[in-house]
Amino acid sequence: MSAARIEAFLEMMSAERGAAENTLQSYRRDLEDAAEHVGGRLADASTEDLRTYLNAIADRDFAASSQARKLSSLRQFFKFLYAEGLRQDDPTGKLDSPRRDRTLPKTMSEAETGRLLDRAALEAADVNLPDAARFAAIRMQALVEVLYATGLRVSELVALPIGVATRDDRFFIVRGKGSKDRMVPLSTKARQAMRLWLEARNAVPQLKEKTWLFPAHSETGYLPRQIFARDLKSLAARAGISAAKISPHVLRHAFASHLLQNGADLRAVQQLLGHSDISTTQIYTHVLEERLVRLVQDHHPLADKAG
């Protein structure tokens, strides 16, 4: 019974809410994990059943953010059951959300980001590399330049359509979470890297007609994000940057942090990142605070210039 209810919920989230495949998979994992804990009868679970489950995942050392996500999945599921008349109550109503530590996102300095991009460009320009390695290097340069220029989510980056490169525009529209469209900018360097990649890509006959900018032999037809993340760590190591410090998400954070450090408005960064709620973007307020302190130190007549 619970399995059928979960499937009905996922169908609703897809058809009515336009939830992305990654979001649906996350809901499925969370709900199936909870169902397994309560003996397969999730749709009939009580508040105490769910509280016991949440305590169990806390004991398994899940991060507070993961616990909060699982509770959110349960809330959405039981809200659906209640709305459909499949339950007369919502057992999540009395559950407390886990306390979430305010952790700052990992990021990279502008100097480190510059080293990474310079290394990618150097490898893409190396005509002495074997053909396959040069092809991969040109693709990697396009990936990192576009990621840092736009702040895209990695799932958005790898699934870009070919039209983004063929139009050669300074801006393009990307469809993000919840099927919401937003406009993102392309720097001159990112456009140049994409043109170089387009030339290399189109020189391979079996790739030329593909609809994705970064096609691959995968289930989706485009480059798996795990492959990009792995290759990005290798690039970082060759640039003298700790591989443990970098991921596609870290580059997205660098995009946001560097914009704010250089005077961008928090609302503008929210729009560029595709955050539906400004509270999500407010993890970057520490950058604004540092900028204000620097502003006072540099420009206020009574500021202690030495300190």
VOBA-1610 file (N, C-alpha, C; in pm, whole numbers, padded with zeros to 5 digits, always signed):
BEGIN
Met+00083-00121+00000Met+00000+00000+00000Met+00087+00126+00000Ser+00187+00129+00091Ser+00272+00248+00099Ser+00348+00273-00030Ala+00394+00163-00096Ala+00468+00180-00221Ala+00380+00247-00325Ala+00253+00208-00332Ala+00161+00269-00428Ala+00137+00415-00395Arg+00128+00446-00266Arg+00107+00586-00224Arg+00229+00672-00260Ile+00348+00615-00242Ile+00470+00688-00277Ile+00473+00716-00426Glu+00438+00615-00507Glu+00436+00634-00652Glu+00336+00742-00691Ala+00219+00742-00628Ala+00117+00844-00658Ala+00167+00983-00622Phe+00237+00992-00509Phe+00293+01121-00466Phe+00397+01170-00567Leu+00486+01081-00610Leu+00590+01120-00705Leu+00530+01161-00840Glu+00425+01093-00881Glu+00357+01131-01006Glu+00298+01271-00994Met+00239+01302-00879Met+00183+01435-00857Met+00293+01541-00859Met+00406+01513-00791Met+00515+01610-00787Met+00570+01637-00926Ser+00572+01534-01009Ser+00622+01549-01146Ser+00522+01624-01233Ala+00396+01581-01230Ala+00295+01637-01321Ala+00248+01775-01280Glu+00227+01795-01149Glu+00167+01922-01104Glu+00269+02024-01057Arg+00380+01977-01002Arg+00481+02070-00949Arg+00600+02085-01042Gly+00609+01998-01143Gly+00723+02007-01234Gly+00855+01974-01170Ala+00853+01885-01069Ala+00977+01851-00998Ala+01077+01786-01093Ala+01203+01824-01081Ala+01310+01768-01164Ala+01336+01623-01125Glu+01399+01548-01216Glu+01426+01407-01191Glu+01512+01387-01067Asn+01611+01472-01046Asn+01695+01460-00927Asn+01614+01479-00800Thr+01519+01573-00804Thr+01432+01598-00688Thr+01344+01477-00661Leu+01288+01420-00766Leu+01202+01303-00751Leu+01280+01184-00694Gln+01403+01167-00739Gln+01485+01057-00689Gln+01516+01078-00540Ser+01539+01204-00502Ser+01567+01235-00362Ser+01444+01204-00276Tyr+01325+01245-00322Tyr+01202+01212-00249Tyr+01186+01061-00236Arg+01209+00990-00345Arg+01193+00845-00342Arg+01285+00781-00239Arg+01412+00820-00240Arg+01508+00762-00144Arg+01464+00790+00000Asp+01425+00914+00026Asp+01386+00952+00162Asp+01263+00873+00208Leu+01163+00864+00122Leu+01038+00799+00161Leu+01055+00647+00171Glu+01133+00590+00081Glu+01155+00445+00089Glu+01238+00409+00212Asp+01332+00497+00250Asp+01411+00474+00372Asp+01319+00477+00494Ala+01228+00576+00498Ala+01135+00586+00610Ala+01039+00467+00612Ala+00992+00426+00493Ala+00900+00313+00485Ala+00965+00185+00537Glu+01092+00166+00503Glu+01163+00047+00549Glu+01173+00047+00701His+01193+00166+00760His+01207+00176+00906His+01076+00142+00977Val+00963+00177+00917Val+00833+00153+00984Val+00765+00027+00931Gly+00845-00062+00876Gly+00791-00190+00834Gly+00705-00185+00710Gly+00732-00091+00619Gly+00660-00086+00493Gly+00523-00022+00500Arg+00484+00031+00615Arg+00350+00090+00629Arg+00359+00242+00650Leu+00438+00306+00567Leu+00460+00449+00584Leu+00331+00529+00577Ala+00242+00496+00484Ala+00119+00572+00467Ala+00032+00571+00592Asp+00052+00470+00681Asp-00028+00459+00803Asp+00052+00495+00927Ala+00173+00547+00909Ala+00261+00574+01024Ala+00202+00679+01116Ser+00230+00664+01243Ser+00187+00761+01343Ser+00296+00864+01366Thr+00262+00968+01440Thr+00362+01068+01476Thr+00478+01004+01551Glu+00446+00912+01643Glu+00550+00847+01721Glu+00639+00760+01634Asp+00580+00693+01533Asp+00660+00613+01439Asp+00763+00702+01369Leu+00716+00817+01322Leu+00804+00907+01248Leu+00909+00969+01339Arg+00870+01000+01463Arg+00967+01056+01557Arg+01076+00954+01586Thr+01038+00829+01601Thr+01135+00722+01625Thr+01231+00710+01506Tyr+01176+00721+01385Tyr+01259+00715+01264Tyr+01359+00830+01260Leu+01310+00952+01287Leu+01398+01069+01282Leu+01506+01060+01389Asn+01472+01008+01506Asn+01573+00988+01610Asn+01677+00886+01566Ala+01630+00784+01492Ala+01722+00680+01446Ala+01823+00735+01345Ile+01777+00820+01253Ile+01873+00873+01156Ile+01967+00974+01222Ala+01919+01042+01327Ala+02008+01131+01402Ala+02117+01049+01471Asp+02078+00932+01523Asp+02176+00844+01589Asp+02276+00787+01489Arg+02236+00782+01361Arg+02327+00732+01257Arg+02419+00843+01206Asp+02419+00956+01278Asp+02510+01069+01248Asp+02482+01136+01114Phe+02356+01134+01068Phe+02321+01213+00951Phe+02336+01361+00986Ala+02384+01440+00891Ala+02395+01584+00914Ala+02258+01643+00938Ala+02254+01754+01013Ala+02126+01820+01041Ala+02054+01857+00912Ser+02131+01896+00809Ser+02069+01934+00681Ser+02002+01812+00616Ser+02063+01693+00629Ser+02003+01572+00574Ser+01879+01532+00652Gln+01884+01547+00784Gln+01767+01518+00866Gln+01651+01611+00828Ala+01684+01739+00808Ala+01580+01836+00773Ala+01520+01804+00636Arg+01604+01759+00543Arg+01553+01723+00411Arg+01458+01604+00419Lys+01496+01504+00498Lys+01411+01386+00512Lys+01277+01423+00576Leu+01281+01510+00676Leu+01155+01554+00738Leu+01071+01632+00639Ser+01134+01715+00557Ser+01062+01790+00454Ser+00993+01695+00356Ser+01063+01588+00317Ser+01004+01489+00226Ser+00880+01426+00290Leu+00891+01393+00418Leu+00777+01334+00489Leu+00661+01432+00498Arg+00692+01558+00526Arg+00585+01659+00535Arg+00511+01671+00402Gln+00585+01674+00293Gln+00523+01685+00160Gln+00437+01563+00130Phe+00486+01446+00167Phe+00415+01321+00141Phe+00282+01317+00217Phe+00286+01349+00346Phe+00164+01341+00426Phe+00067+01456+00395Lys+00122+01568+00352Lys+00035+01677+00305Lys-00043+01631+00183Phe+00023+01558+00094Phe-00043+01503-00024Phe-00151+01403+00015Leu-00119+01310+00107Leu-00217+01211+00150Leu-00341+01278+00211Tyr-00317+01381+00290Tyr-00428+01452+00354Tyr-00513+01524+00249Ala-00449+01590+00154Ala-00521+01663+00050Ala-00603+01571-00038Glu-00554+01449-00058Glu-00623+01351-00143Glu-00728+01272-00066Gly-00745+01299+00063Gly-00842+01226+00143Gly-00798+01085+00177Leu-00668+01057+00165Leu-00616+00924+00193Leu-00578+00908+00340Arg-00571+01021+00411Arg-00553+01022+00556Arg-00638+01134+00612Gln-00681+01116+00736Gln-00763+01219+00800Gln-00679+01311+00888Asp-00549+01287+00894Asp-00462+01370+00978Asp-00325+01379+00912Asp-00241+01467+00967Asp-00103+01480+00920Asp-00011+01452+01038Pro+00052+01335+01042Pro+00134+01298+01158Pro+00262+01379+01172Thr+00298+01457+01070Thr+00422+01535+01079Thr+00400+01669+01148Gly+00273+01703+01174Gly+00243+01836+01229Gly+00309+01864+01362Lys+00330+01760+01444Lys+00386+01780+01578Lys+00535+01748+01585Leu+00596+01725+01470Leu+00739+01692+01468Leu+00823+01820+01463Asp+00927+01824+01544Asp+01017+01939+01546Asp+01125+01923+01441Ser+01159+02033+01376Ser+01268+02029+01280Ser+01401+02022+01354Pro+01498+01949+01300Pro+01631+01942+01365Pro+01697+02079+01360Arg+01775+02107+01460Arg+01848+02234+01461Arg+01959+02227+01359Arg+01961+02324+01271Arg+02062+02324+01164Arg+02172+02423+01198Asp+02294+02371+01201Asp+02409+02460+01224Asp+02426+02552+01105Arg+02461+02676+01134Arg+02484+02773+01027Arg+02626+02754+00974Thr+02643+02662+00884Thr+02775+02635+00829Thr+02796+02717+00702Leu+02913+02774+00691Leu+02944+02852+00573Leu+02986+02759+00460Pro+02946+02790+00338Pro+02981+02702+00226Pro+03131+02707+00197Lys+03184+02593+00155Lys+03323+02592+00108Lys+03332+02681-00014Thr+03442+02752-00027Thr+03461+02832-00147Thr+03609+02837-00179Met+03644+02910-00283Met+03783+02927-00325Met+03812+03075-00336Ser+03936+03111-00314Ser+03976+03250-00331Ser+03979+03282-00481Glu+03982+03411-00511Glu+03991+03453-00651Glu+04123+03404-00712Ala+04230+03405-00631Ala+04360+03359-00682Ala+04357+03211-00716Glu+04297+03130-00630Glu+04287+02986-00656Glu+04201+02958-00779Thr+04091+03031-00789Thr+04004+03012-00906Thr+04078+03049-01033Gly+04156+03156-01026Gly+04235+03197-01142Gly+04335+03091-01182Arg+04399+03027-01082Arg+04494+02920-01112Arg+04425+02802-01179Leu+04307+02770-01131Leu+04232+02658-01189Leu+04197+02686-01335Leu+04146+02806-01361Leu+04107+02842-01498Leu+04228+02852-01590Asp+04338+02904-01536Asp+04460+02914-01616Asp+04513+02776-01653Arg+04505+02683-01558Arg+04552+02547-01586Arg+04464+02481-01693Ala+04333+02503-01683Ala+04241+02446-01782Ala+04272+02502-01921Ala+04299+02632-01930Ala+04330+02694-02059Ala+04463+02644-02114Leu+04561+02627-02025Leu+04693+02579-02067Leu+04682+02439-02128Glu+04607+02352-02063Glu+04593+02215-02112Glu+04513+02211-02242Ala+04412+02296-02254Ala+04331+02299-02376Ala+04413+02347-02496Ala+04514+02429-02469Ala+04596+02485-02577Ala+04718+02399-02610Asp+04737+02289-02535Asp+04856+02206-02553Asp+04839+02115-02675Val+04898+02153-02787Val+04884+02075-02911Val+04964+01946-02907Asn+05051+01930-02806Asn+05132+01808-02796Asn+05059+01695-02723Leu+04943+01723-02669Leu+04866+01619-02601Leu+04811+01521-02705Pro+04795+01394-02668Pro+04726+01300-02756Pro+04585+01351-02786Asp+04530+01310-02899Asp+04402+01363-02944Asp+04293+01349-02838Ala+04282+01232-02777Ala+04175+01209-02678Ala+04194+01298-02556Ala+04319+01316-02512Ala+04346+01400-02396Ala+04319+01546-02428Arg+04355+01590-02548Arg+04330+01730-02587Arg+04179+01755-02596Phe+04106+01660-02650Phe+03961+01671-02661Phe+03899+01688-02521Ala+03943+01605-02426Ala+03893+01614-02288Ala+03933+01746-02223Ala+04053+01795-02256Ala+04100+01922-02197Ala+04019+02040-02248Ile+03985+02038-02376Ile+03905+02146-02434Ile+03764+02145-02374Arg+03710+02026-02355Arg+03578+02016-02290Arg+03585+02067-02147Met+03690+02029-02074Met+03702+02071-01935Met+03715+02223-01924Gln+03790+02284-02015Gln+03801+02429-02012Gln+03665+02494-02031Ala+03586+02443-02123Ala+03452+02498-02146Ala+03366+02479-02022Leu+03372+02364-01960Leu+03291+02336-01842Leu+03324+02432-01727Val+03453+02447-01695Val+03488+02530-01579Val+03467+02679-01608Glu+03494+02722-01731Glu+03471+02863-01763Glu+03322+02897-01756Val+03238+02810-01808Val+03093+02835-01805Val+03041+02828-01662Leu+03089+02731-01586Leu+03044+02717-01447Leu+03079+02841-01365Tyr+03202+02888-01377Tyr+03243+03004-01298Tyr+03179+03133-01349Ala+03149+03139-01478Ala+03086+03260-01534Ala+02939+03271-01499Thr+02875+03156-01473Thr+02728+03156-01457Thr+02680+03116-01319Gly+02759+03038-01244Gly+02712+02987-01116Gly+02604+02882-01130Leu+02598+02813-01243Leu+02497+02709-01264Leu+02512+02596-01164Arg+02402+02529-01134Arg+02409+02402-01064Arg+02475+02302-01160Val+02545+02203-01106Val+02615+02109-01194Val+02517+02033-01282Ser+02398+02003-01230Ser+02298+01934-01312Ser+02251+02020-01428Glu+02249+02152-01408Glu+02211+02244-01515Glu+02323+02256-01618Leu+02447+02257-01569Leu+02563+02274-01657Leu+02576+02158-01755Val+02578+02036-01704Val+02604+01921-01792Val+02489+01896-01889Ala+02369+01948-01857Ala+02252+01926-01943Ala+02221+02045-02033Leu+02320+02133-02054Leu+02296+02248-02142Leu+02271+02202-02286Pro+02176+02263-02355Pro+02154+02229-02496Pro+02260+02293-02586Ile+02277+02239-02702Ile+02378+02287-02796Ile+02354+02431-02836Gly+02228+02475-02834Gly+02195+02611-02877Gly+02264+02720-02797Val+02299+02690-02670Val+02369+02788-02587Val+02500+02832-02652Ala+02570+02737-02716Ala+02698+02767-02779Ala+02681+02819-02921Thr+02586+02765-02994Thr+02573+02805-03135Thr+02521+02947-03150Arg+02444+02995-03053Arg+02394+03133-03061Arg+02500+03236-03025Asp+02597+03195-02941Asp+02708+03284-02903Asp+02658+03415-02843Asp+02557+03408-02757Asp+02502+03527-02693Asp+02574+03557-02562Arg+02560+03680-02516Arg+02619+03719-02388Arg+02535+03670-02270Phe+02410+03631-02296Phe+02322+03576-02194Phe+02249+03456-02252Phe+02205+03366-02166Phe+02116+03260-02212Phe+02019+03225-02100Ile+01913+03156-02137Ile+01810+03116-02042Ile+01835+02971-02002Val+01833+02945-01873Val+01848+02808-01823Val+01724+02771-01743Arg+01681+02647-01757Arg+01568+02598-01679Arg+01621+02526-01556Gly+01588+02579-01439Gly+01641+02525-01314Gly+01540+02446-01235Lys+01554+02447-01103Lys+01466+02371-01015Lys+01322+02416-01033Gly+01231+02319-01026Gly+01090+02351-01040Gly+01054+02401-01178Ser+01138+02371-01278Ser+01116+02415-01417Ser+01106+02567-01429Lys+01178+02638-01341Lys+01178+02784-01346Lys+01293+02831-01434Asp+01262+02922-01526Asp+01364+02977-01616Asp+01431+03099-01552Arg+01559+03113-01577Arg+01628+03235-01535Arg+01735+03269-01637Met+01773+03397-01640Met+01875+03442-01734Met+02010+03446-01663Val+02113+03392-01729Val+02247+03395-01672Val+02344+03452-01776Pro+02449+03519-01728Pro+02545+03582-01820Pro+02656+03487-01863Leu+02717+03519-01975Leu+02836+03446-02021Leu+02949+03545-02040Ser+03061+03522-01975Ser+03176+03609-01992Ser+03239+03587-02129Thr+03323+03680-02169Thr+03394+03666-02296Thr+03478+03539-02298Lys+03547+03511-02186Lys+03631+03392-02179Lys+03548+03264-02189Ala+03430+03265-02127Ala+03343+03147-02134Ala+03293+03125-02275Arg+03260+03232-02345Arg+03213+03219-02483Arg+03325+03169-02574Gln+03446+03218-02550Gln+03561+03172-02630Gln+03587+03024-02606Ala+03579+02982-02479Ala+03602+02841-02446Ala+03494+02753-02508Met+03370+02802-02510Met+03262+02724-02570Met+03278+02714-02721Arg+03326+02821-02785Arg+03349+02816-02931Arg+03457+02713-02964Leu+03563+02712-02882Leu+03671+02614-02903Leu+03617+02472-02885Trp+03536+02453-02782Trp+03478+02322-02758Trp+03382+02282-02870Leu+03303+02376-02917Leu+03207+02347-03024Leu+03280+02300-03149Glu+03392+02363-03176Glu+03473+02325-03293Glu+03526+02182-03278Ala+03578+02150-03158Ala+03631+02016-03134Ala+03519+01913-03135Arg+03408+01945-03074Arg+03293+01856-03065Arg+03237+01824-03203Asn+03224+01927-03285Asn+03163+01908-03417Asn+03256+01840-03516Ala+03383+01828-03479Ala+03478+01756-03564Ala+03462+01605-03550Val+03384+01562-03450Val+03356+01420-03428Val+03218+01392-03487Pro+03210+01321-03599Pro+03082+01304-03671Pro+02968+01253-03584Gln+02994+01158-03495Gln+02886+01101-03416Gln+02836+01196-03307Leu+02909+01303-03281Leu+02867+01401-03181Leu+02799+01523-03243Lys+02829+01550-03368Lys+02785+01675-03431Lys+02634+01693-03427Glu+02557+01585-03442Glu+02411+01596-03446Glu+02345+01584-03310Lys+02421+01567-03204Lys+02364+01553-03070Lys+02303+01685-03023Thr+02199+01675-02942Thr+02129+01797-02896Thr+02193+01860-02772Trp+02279+01784-02702Trp+02340+01837-02580Trp+02474+01901-02611Leu+02508+02005-02536Leu+02637+02071-02554Leu+02752+01979-02513Phe+02730+01899-02409Phe+02833+01807-02360Phe+02781+01663-02369Pro+02769+01611-02492Pro+02711+01477-02509Pro+02803+01368-02455Ala+02743+01256-02420Ala+02822+01142-02370Ala+02741+01015-02389His+02812+00902-02385His+02745+00772-02392His+02695+00738-02251Ser+02581+00792-02216Ser+02524+00771-02083Ser+02374+00755-02097Glu+02310+00722-01988Glu+02164+00703-01991Glu+02091+00830-02031Thr+02142+00944-01988Thr+02078+01073-02018Thr+02117+01126-02155Gly+02232+01083-02206Gly+02281+01135-02333Gly+02378+01250-02316Tyr+02398+01296-02193Tyr+02497+01402-02168Tyr+02593+01360-02057Leu+02697+01439-02039Leu+02806+01408-01946Leu+02751+01388-01804Pro+02775+01273-01742Pro+02732+01254-01603Pro+02803+01351-01510Arg+02731+01407-01417Arg+02791+01507-01328Arg+02902+01445-01242Gln+02891+01314-01213Gln+02995+01249-01132Gln+03128+01245-01208Ile+03121+01227-01340Ile+03243+01227-01421Ile+03307+01365-01422Phe+03224+01468-01438Phe+03277+01604-01435Phe+03340+01633-01299Ala+03273+01595-01190Ala+03326+01621-01056Ala+03462+01552-01037Arg+03473+01428-01085Arg+03600+01354-01074Arg+03710+01424-01153Asp+03679+01463-01278Asp+03780+01526-01363Asp+03819+01665-01310Leu+03723+01733-01245Leu+03751+01864-01187Leu+03853+01852-01074Lys+03841+01749-00993Lys+03937+01727-00884Lys+04077+01699-00941Ser+04083+01625-01051Ser+04212+01598-01114Ser+04274+01727-01166Leu+04193+01810-01229Leu+04242+01939-01279Leu+04294+02024-01164Ala+04220+02027-01053Ala+04262+02106-00937Ala+04397+02060-00885Ala+04415+01928-00877Ala+04543+01874-00829Ala+04658+01919-00919Arg+04634+01918-01050Arg+04739+01961-01144Arg+04765+02111-01134Ala+04666+02185-01082Ala+04683+02330-01064Ala+04741+02363-00927Gly+04775+02259-00850Gly+04832+02282-00718Gly+04729+02318-00612Ile+04605+02277-00634Ile+04496+02304-00539Ile+04451+02170-00482Ser+04429+02163-00352Ser+04386+02039-00290Ser+04256+01989-00353Ala+04257+01863-00398Ala+04138+01805-00459Ala+04023+01799-00361Ala+04055+01786-00231Ala+03950+01779-00129Ala+03877+01912-00114Lys+03938+02018-00164Lys+03881+02152-00146Lys+03783+02189-00256Ile+03778+02112-00364Ile+03702+02157-00480Ile+03597+02056-00523Ser+03489+02110-00575Ser+03381+02032-00637Ser+03307+02131-00726Pro+03218+02083-00814Pro+03139+02178-00893Pro+03061+02275-00805His+03012+02226-00690His+02934+02313-00602His+03022+02421-00540Val+03148+02389-00514Val+03240+02489-00459Val+03263+02601-00561Leu+03273+02565-00688Leu+03289+02669-00792Leu+03164+02756-00801Arg+03048+02697-00782Arg+02923+02776-00779Arg+02926+02874-00662His+02973+02828-00546His+02986+02917-00431His+03090+03027-00458Ala+03197+02991-00527Ala+03299+03092-00559Ala+03240+03201-00647Phe+03161+03162-00745Phe+03092+03257-00832Phe+03013+03358-00749Ala+02934+03308-00654Ala+02850+03396-00572Ala+02934+03483-00479Ser+03030+03420-00411Ser+03112+03495-00314Ser+03193+03604-00381His+03252+03574-00497His+03336+03672-00565His+03252+03788-00620Leu+03132+03759-00664Leu+03042+03868-00706Leu+03013+03962-00590Leu+02980+03905-00474Leu+02946+03988-00357Leu+03068+04065-00307Gln+03184+04000-00309Gln+03306+04068-00266Gln+03337+04190-00353Asn+03293+04184-00478Asn+03323+04292-00571Asn+03205+04386-00594Gly+03109+04384-00500Gly+03006+04487-00502Gly+02868+04447-00550Ala+02846+04320-00583Ala+02713+04278-00632Ala+02611+04283-00520Asp+02485+04300-00559Asp+02374+04304-00467Asp+02327+04161-00437Leu+02286+04137-00310Leu+02245+04002-00271Leu+02125+03954-00352Arg+02031+04043-00382Arg+01914+04005-00461Arg+01954+03964-00603Ala+02050+04033-00659Ala+02096+03998-00794Ala+02160+03859-00793Val+02239+03831-00689Val+02303+03700-00678Val+02197+03592-00659Gln+02093+03622-00582Gln+01983+03528-00565Gln+01923+03489-00700Gln+01899+03588-00784Gln+01840+03562-00916Gln+01935+03480-01003Leu+02063+03513-00999Leu+02160+03441-01082Leu+02176+03295-01039Leu+02168+03271-00908Leu+02182+03135-00858Leu+02054+03054-00876Gly+01942+03122-00897Gly+01815+03050-00911Gly+01755+03010-00779His+01787+03085-00670His+01727+03057-00540His+01587+03118-00536Ser+01487+03037-00504Ser+01351+03090-00498Ser+01329+03176-00374Asp+01409+03155-00271Asp+01392+03227-00145Asp+01523+03297-00109Ile+01515+03424-00073Ile+01636+03500-00038Ile+01707+03440+00082Ser+01632+03368+00170Ser+01695+03309+00288Ser+01802+03208+00250Thr+01786+03142+00135Thr+01887+03047+00089Thr+02015+03119+00053Thr+02002+03236-00009Thr+02118+03314-00052Thr+02187+03379+00068Gln+02116+03391+00181Gln+02173+03463+00294Gln+02287+03390+00363Ile+02319+03268+00317Ile+02440+03204+00367Ile+02563+03286+00327Tyr+02547+03376+00232Tyr+02659+03458+00185Tyr+02668+03593+00256Thr+02583+03616+00357Thr+02587+03748+00421Thr+02721+03774+00489His+02795+03668+00525His+02926+03690+00585His+03018+03763+00488Val+02999+03740+00358Val+03080+03809+00257Val+03046+03958+00259Leu+02916+03989+00270Leu+02874+04128+00275Leu+02926+04196+00401Glu+02923+04122+00513Glu+02972+04179+00639Glu+03120+04213+00629Glu+03197+04122+00569Glu+03340+04146+00552Glu+03363+04267+00461Arg+03279+04280+00358Arg+03294+04392+00264Arg+03263+04524+00334Leu+03162+04525+00422Leu+03127+04648+00493Leu+03238+04688+00591Val+03293+04588+00660Val+03404+04617+00753Val+03521+04678+00675Arg+03553+04619+00560Arg+03662+04669+00477Arg+03634+04810+00427Leu+03507+04835+00392Leu+03467+04967+00343Leu+03491+05073+00450Val+03449+05043+00574Val+03467+05138+00684Val+03615+05157+00713Gln+03688+05046+00717Gln+03831+05054+00746Gln+03906+05138+00643Asp+03866+05125+00517Asp+03937+05193+00410Asp+03896+05339+00392His+03771+05371+00427His+03719+05502+00388His+03671+05592+00502His+03647+05535+00621His+03597+05621+00730His+03714+05702+00787Pro+03695+05833+00806Pro+03807+05918+00852Pro+03860+05882+00989Leu+03777+05819+01072Leu+03823+05786+01209Leu+03861+05639+01222Ala+03862+05567+01111Ala+03897+05424+01116Ala+04044+05407+01153Asp+04070+05298+01226Asp+04207+05263+01262Asp+04273+05197+01142Lys+04351+05272+01066Lys+04411+05220+00943Lys+04510+05107+00973Ala+04565+05104+01088Ala+04663+05001+01120Ala+04597+04871+01161Gly+04474+04878+01210Gly+04412+04758+01263Gly+04309+04702+01176
//
